[in-house]
Amino acid sequence: MESTVLLMGVDGGGTASRARLTDLDGKVLGEGAAGPANLRFGVEQSFGAVFHATEQCLTAAGLARADVKRIVACLALAGASEPTECRAARDHVHPYAKMLITTDAHAACIGAHDGQDGGVIIVGTGAIGFAQVTFETHRCGGWGFPVSDEGSGAWLGCEALRRVLWAHDQRIPSSEFLTKLFAEFQSDPHKIVHWMTSARPRDFGKFAPLVFDYAARSDPLATALVRLAAGHIDALAIRLLDLGALRLSLVGGLAEKIEPYLAPSVRQNLAPPLADAVTGALALARQEAAVSAKA
């Protein structure tokens, strides 16, 4: 591989994507951001976000579009754990010199522990546990909302709306929290039904901050929901610890909000991530470039 090669790491999640472009020495040349890149909801849409973020990186670096052919890219995308979607992504036409597809959880783990053994629990739109222990990788949860991703932002939003409907049916008492959430739909249960027919996980997830806000105000129902979510995250952490991942990092958009609600036995095993998922993706891109150089 020529010394003029560029490296790019992309962290594509269920709500947004981030990209970073560097040279081989690790100097940051440009960064970009775009919409979601969850392969389960469309390979074309995901690559559209990736390509948009790539263009931003090139522009920020003062490079021409043609320079994309110099890039060895690692795309760490949500949904890449699914074999069909992953194959489709690897077969997708791209402009890069080399392209590596992996999961956002894998890249987050590499970044959090500088490539060493450890585990991560991602708590964002979705939720997943991932660990690397003695050269083996382990995945726990994160099979996709609504059948999995318990404790995530999407799960919290869905559970909150479920209770809005319970309160509307007078199965549980209403509250300021539920009234506020119901008002998002003009206090009309049929609007919730219509909305949820085409709603994506990120749409449910946008209500998670409201749940945390009311939990901070000691609202009993919101607090109970957050504690339920924390219990699911505890379960992921305990499984990773059982697998031998003694260093755990909590990452993702809701990590900071949910950490205080986790069990003390889990919190004592948490360590701050050394770097983010984009850094992990860049490390994998560097490995790919080194392999190509030897070929």
Phi and psi in degrees as a GROMACS rama.xvg file:
@    title "Ramachandran Plot"
@    xaxis  label "Phi"
@    yaxis  label "Psi"
@TYPE xy
-67.0603  153.175  GLU-2
-65.8679  -14.1344  SER-3
-85.6697  7.22677  THR-4
-62.7955  146.524  VAL-5
-114.043  152.332  LEU-6
-115.882  139.578  LEU-7
-136.49  133.224  MET-8
-115.431  136.647  GLY-9
-126.694  130.161  VAL-10
-108.867  103.789  ASP-11
-104.615  113.48  GLY-12
-110.933  -171.195  GLY-13
-77.6953  -14.1363  GLY-14
-117.147  -37.8496  THR-15
-152.546  166.744  ALA-16
-128.635  146.81  SER-17
-130.355  144.226  ARG-18
-134.506  150.303  ALA-19
-140.931  134.354  ARG-20
-112.774  131.059  LEU-21
-135.093  168.296  THR-22
-91.018  -177.304  ASP-23
-67.4957  -20.6883  LEU-24
-84.3312  -2.12422  ASP-25
90.5776  3.10501  GLY-26
-69.2247  126.867  LYS-27
-73.9497  124.586  VAL-28
-101.448  -31.0633  LEU-29
-173.379  158.06  GLY-30
-133.062  158.429  GLU-31
-148.531  162.142  GLY-32
-144.182  147.801  ALA-33
-153.07  -170.278  ALA-34
-75.5981  -168.833  GLY-35
-65.2333  152.275  PRO-36
-137.663  64.5073  ALA-37
-101.058  110.88  ASN-38
-60.2752  -25.7727  LEU-39
-64.3278  -22.8228  ARG-40
-107.969  20.5743  PHE-41
130.428  115.734  GLY-42
-66.0067  -42.827  VAL-43
-62.4653  -44.7884  GLU-44
-61.6777  -42.1569  GLN-45
-63.1345  -45.9124  SER-46
-69.58  -29.462  PHE-47
-59.9166  -43.0361  GLY-48
-65.8936  -42.9203  ALA-49
-61.8446  -46.2467  VAL-50
-65.6699  -35.7126  PHE-51
-63.9108  -44.3459  HIS-52
-66.0721  -34.8896  ALA-53
-62.433  -44.8935  THR-54
-61.2419  -38.8406  GLU-55
-62.598  -41.2849  GLN-56
-61.0284  -46.5368  CYS-57
-62.9075  -42.3319  LEU-58
-63.6351  -44.9163  THR-59
-63.1434  -30.9134  ALA-60
-83.9717  -6.16902  ALA-61
72.086  28.8192  GLY-62
-104.628  160.768  LEU-63
-86.5162  161.551  ALA-64
-58.302  -33.3266  ARG-65
-63.4301  -21.7116  ALA-66
-69.7896  -10.9667  ASP-67
-59.5249  -25.7119  VAL-68
-71.1811  -8.88714  LYS-69
-93.051  -6.07309  ARG-70
-87.6747  130.356  ILE-71
-98.7597  114.939  VAL-72
-112.823  137.1  ALA-73
-111.745  115.778  CYS-74
-101.49  106.985  LEU-75
-97.8038  101.497  ALA-76
-118.264  141.413  LEU-77
-61.3004  142.045  ALA-78
86.8555  -7.15078  GLY-79
-72.8477  -7.16095  ALA-80
-75.0807  -14.9036  SER-81
-87.1452  122.365  GLU-82
-54.3368  -44.5827  PRO-83
-63.9832  -47.5931  THR-84
-66.1501  -37.6881  GLU-85
-65.328  -42.2224  CYS-86
-62.8736  -41.6139  ARG-87
-62.5865  -38.7597  ALA-88
-67.4669  -41.9019  ALA-89
-66.8091  -27.6903  ARG-90
-87.6666  -7.1113  ASP-91
-68.3702  140.072  HIS-92
-64.9148  134.309  VAL-93
-144.561  161.613  HIS-94
-96.0995  -1.57612  PRO-95
-77.7614  160.668  TYR-96
-64.821  -42.9493  ALA-97
-144.878  147.826  LYS-98
-136.999  126.322  MET-99
-113.046  130.856  LEU-100
-107.678  129.595  ILE-101
-146.308  -176.384  THR-102
-90.3313  155.444  THR-103
-63.3433  -31.5124  ASP-104
-67.6  -40.7064  ALA-105
-60.3917  -48.922  HIS-106
-64.003  -37.953  ALA-107
-63.0093  -38.5817  ALA-108
-67.8757  -43.8055  CYS-109
-60.5913  -45.2666  ILE-110
-66.8522  -41.5083  GLY-111
-65.2903  -30.7531  ALA-112
-122.722  17.4513  HIS-113
53.9063  38.1553  ASP-114
81.2348  -2.87457  GLY-115
-89.4135  174.536  GLN-116
-60.0195  143.373  ASP-117
162.61  179.222  GLY-118
-137.884  158.387  GLY-119
-130.556  148.29  VAL-120
-118.787  115.359  ILE-121
-91.4354  124.814  ILE-122
-123.834  100.529  VAL-123
-143.009  -131.499  GLY-124
-58.137  -41.8481  THR-125
-111.958  -175.457  GLY-126
-145.529  135.436  ALA-127
-155.159  148.689  ILE-128
-109.232  140.076  GLY-129
-146.517  138.288  PHE-130
-140.828  150.715  ALA-131
-121.273  118.18  GLN-132
-135.097  118.755  VAL-133
44.4051  56.5773  THR-134
69.3844  6.86226  PHE-135
-111.571  143.267  GLU-136
-107.202  147.545  THR-137
-135.149  136.234  HIS-138
-120.492  138.964  ARG-139
-137.781  120.135  CYS-140
77.7852  -163.321  GLY-141
68.1624  31.6923  GLY-142
-83.8546  -0.32353  TRP-143
109.122  133.422  GLY-144
-72.7307  136.947  PHE-145
-99.4372  -2.27965  PRO-146
-80.5601  -13.019  VAL-147
-144.553  -154.769  SER-148
61.7255  31.5632  ASP-149
-59.8476  140.138  GLU-150
89.3192  -5.31557  GLY-151
-81.1848  175.812  SER-152
-62.988  -41.6032  GLY-153
-62.5804  -43.6142  ALA-154
-62.3758  -44.5335  TRP-155
-61.57  -44.4925  LEU-156
-61.8926  -41.3838  GLY-157
-65.8036  -45.1944  CYS-158
-64.4714  -35.4951  GLU-159
-65.8863  -43.887  ALA-160
-66.2433  -34.9022  LEU-161
-57.7783  -42.0068  ARG-162
-74.2265  -27.214  ARG-163
-59.1992  -44.8616  VAL-164
-69.6768  -35.9403  LEU-165
-60.1811  -44.0485  TRP-166
-66.4583  -38.4888  ALA-167
-61.0942  -36.819  HIS-168
-78.6776  -4.02894  ASP-169
64.0112  31.1102  GLN-170
-83.7941  -24.9579  ARG-171
-136.52  159  ILE-172
-66.6  147.582  PRO-173
-80.7296  175.777  SER-174
-158.93  171.381  SER-175
-59.8195  -39.6847  GLU-176
-60.9128  -50.6779  PHE-177
-67.4694  -36.5119  LEU-178
-63.3316  -42.1161  THR-179
-61.9104  -43.7107  LYS-180
-68.9935  -40.1978  LEU-181
-62.15  -33.6089  PHE-182
-64.7114  -22.6286  ALA-183
-62.4443  -19.8198  GLU-184
-118.178  28.9533  PHE-185
54.9555  30.307  GLN-186
54.3289  35.8789  SER-187
-120.631  111.322  ASP-188
-61.2599  -29.8362  PRO-189
-67.5276  -28.8457  HIS-190
-68.9526  -33.5599  LYS-191
-64.7149  -44.8299  ILE-192
-60.5066  -45.4478  VAL-193
-63.3617  -43.0623  HIS-194
-64.9534  -44.0798  TRP-195
-70.473  -17.7664  MET-196
-59.0821  -35.6668  THR-197
-119.856  7.49306  SER-198
-69.8568  140.773  ALA-199
-98.0646  166.286  ARG-200
-51.8806  -41.1646  PRO-201
-63.869  -28.003  ARG-202
-69.1158  -42.0556  ASP-203
-65.8911  -38.732  PHE-204
-64.6892  -21.6896  GLY-205
-68.3192  -13.5938  LYS-206
-90.7049  -9.85714  PHE-207
-59.8259  -42.7783  ALA-208
-57.6464  -33.8324  PRO-209
-64.891  -39.1447  LEU-210
-61.7133  -46.5452  VAL-211
-64.8969  -37.7681  PHE-212
-59.4804  -45.9159  ASP-213
-74.9968  -28.2997  TYR-214
-65.2993  -36.9205  ALA-215
-65.5699  -23.5502  ALA-216
-90.5304  9.05446  ARG-217
67.1008  26.1972  SER-218
-64.2671  124.177  ASP-219
-59.0464  -43.5305  PRO-220
-71.3511  -43.4722  LEU-221
-63.3758  -40.6533  ALA-222
-63.2675  -41.3022  THR-223
-62.9044  -39.8799  ALA-224
-63.8556  -44.83  LEU-225
-64.4721  -37.787  VAL-226
-67.6444  -35.9944  ARG-227
-62.4258  -44.3615  LEU-228
-60.6033  -44.8296  ALA-229
-61.6353  -35.6516  ALA-230
-62.0129  -37.8126  GLY-231
-68.2552  -37.6934  HIS-232
-69.5302  -38.0524  ILE-233
-55.4385  -43.6782  ASP-234
-62.4527  -39.8519  ALA-235
-63.0139  -44.5726  LEU-236
-62.8723  -43.1862  ALA-237
-62.3335  -39.6701  ILE-238
-64.2387  -42.6254  ARG-239
-65.4014  -38.073  LEU-240
-63.2205  -41.2646  LEU-241
-61.7946  -30.8064  ASP-242
-78.7953  -6.54641  LEU-243
103.923  8.05511  GLY-244
-85.5465  87.0061  ALA-245
-77.5527  -18.9797  LEU-246
-108.612  115.999  ARG-247
-116.621  142.574  LEU-248
-126.445  139.216  SER-249
-100.174  122.046  LEU-250
-132.912  171.858  VAL-251
108.019  166.377  GLY-252
-62.2207  -24.6181  GLY-253
-107.871  6.35577  LEU-254
-57.8568  -48.8622  ALA-255
-64.4724  -35.6832  GLU-256
-72.0268  -35.4891  LYS-257
-91.2552  -19.3437  ILE-258
-54.5141  -42.9643  GLU-259
-61.7483  -18.7081  PRO-260
-93.2717  -5.09455  TYR-261
-73.6749  158.846  LEU-262
-63.9858  143.06  ALA-263
-54.7799  -36.9156  PRO-264
-65.5915  -26.5117  SER-265
-82.6783  -44.9433  VAL-266
-60.2731  -32.7182  ARG-267
-70.1977  -14.8563  GLN-268
-98.8975  1.66546  ASN-269
-85.421  141.545  LEU-270
-132.847  143.635  ALA-271
-59.9524  140.183  PRO-272
-63.6492  140.016  PRO-273
-72.2758  -29.992  LEU-274
-158.811  175.009  ALA-275
-94.3241  -179.858  ASP-276
-66.4469  -31.4904  ALA-277
-64.5703  -40.7908  VAL-278
-62.9527  -39.9223  THR-279
-62.828  -41.9852  GLY-280
-64.1275  -38.4145  ALA-281
-64.5068  -37.7621  LEU-282
-62.6387  -40.2115  ALA-283
-69.1454  -36.3619  LEU-284
-64.0107  -39.0734  ALA-285
-63.0911  -42.4556  ARG-286
-60.4905  -42.2724  GLN-287
-63.8912  -40.6307  GLU-288
-64.2427  -39.2085  ALA-289
-66.2489  -40.5701  ALA-290
-63.5628  -42.6474  VAL-291
-64.4917  -34.8561  SER-292
-67.0874  -31.3894  ALA-293
-82.4323  -18.6607  LYS-294
